[in-house]
Amino acid sequence: MNLEKRICLVSGGNRGIGFETCHHLAQLGHIVILTARNLTKGKIAAKQLREKKGIDIIFYQMDVSNQDSIDDAYDKIIQRFGRLDVLVNNAAILYDTWQTVIDTDFEIVNQALGTNLLGPWRISKKFIPIMKKNRYGRIVNVSSSVGSLHFMGKGAPAYSISKTALNALTRKLAAELLGTGILVNSIDPGWVATDMGGRGERPVEEGVKGIVWASTLPDDGPTGGFFFEGKPVEW
Ligand code: NAP
């Protein structure tokens, strides 16, 4: 087994940062499992990447807000590869700029937490035992500067608080997994031009660099950190 060729799963891989992360990791020679909640969108995205030369992409459907869907994807991955090395928790929803914390619709909060926090939590919980067994894992939680308590301002309450909670999940996981070979970090991709980010400040190819960095950290790399472009940022 070539240990440098990693098995990598990316959630929400059908567009935006997730899609480009799949592209970059596959270009580095890793086996990439692009997952998406929508079967058609996922198949099209994987086909698009496969058409690029020398790229190894597998597609499995996975809705991060649905435990059965996570269980199905897990079974398929374990049956095919027997392991998972890299988990990129990228899928997220609801940049709720239209509401404030005072007039919050709790249904929106519920949905945001269900996908942006519980999604990564459920998937991590599912895959950590196999990572532990192999004494290797990289878990990358795609977070945001708006989740930083240090820089916390008004607006987008459901989304921001879901990312703060995701950062807390990073710290908890990293602490519990210390010494197991599994490194867990939160990454801020910056303001990136995607459907969610709108015109953005940086192209998606730039935005994914920190995510790819955290996905491919050496064994003595950091864990339990929050990074932008490979440099620590305030929680
Ligand atoms: P995007 O263009 O809106 O893409 C979001 C992806 O998540 C889509 O593939 C979407 O699938 C998927 N998704 C949503 N709910 C899902 C679910 N339940 N199960 C599986 N997949 C699901 O967003 P993006 O800009 O690429 O953002 C990617 C990550 O970066 C997110 O975590 C986001 O919070 C973070 N981020 C983005 C920016 C930015 O400026 N863009 C800044 C900071 C952080 P569908 O196509 O089916 O909807």
Boltz pocket constraint, residues with backbone or C-beta under 6 A from the ligand:
constraints:
  - pocket:
      binder: B
      contacts: [[A, 11], [A, 12], [A, 13], [A, 14], [A, 15], [A, 16], [A, 17], [A, 18], [A, 35], [A, 36], [A, 37], [A, 38], [A, 41], [A, 62], [A, 63], [A, 64], [A, 65], [A, 89], [A, 90], [A, 91], [A, 92], [A, 93], [A, 115], [A, 142], [A, 143], [A, 144], [A, 145], [A, 187], [A, 188], [A, 189], [A, 190], [A, 191], [A, 192], [A, 193], [A, 194], [A, 195], [A, 196], [A, 197], [A, 198], [A, 200]]
      max_distance: 6.0
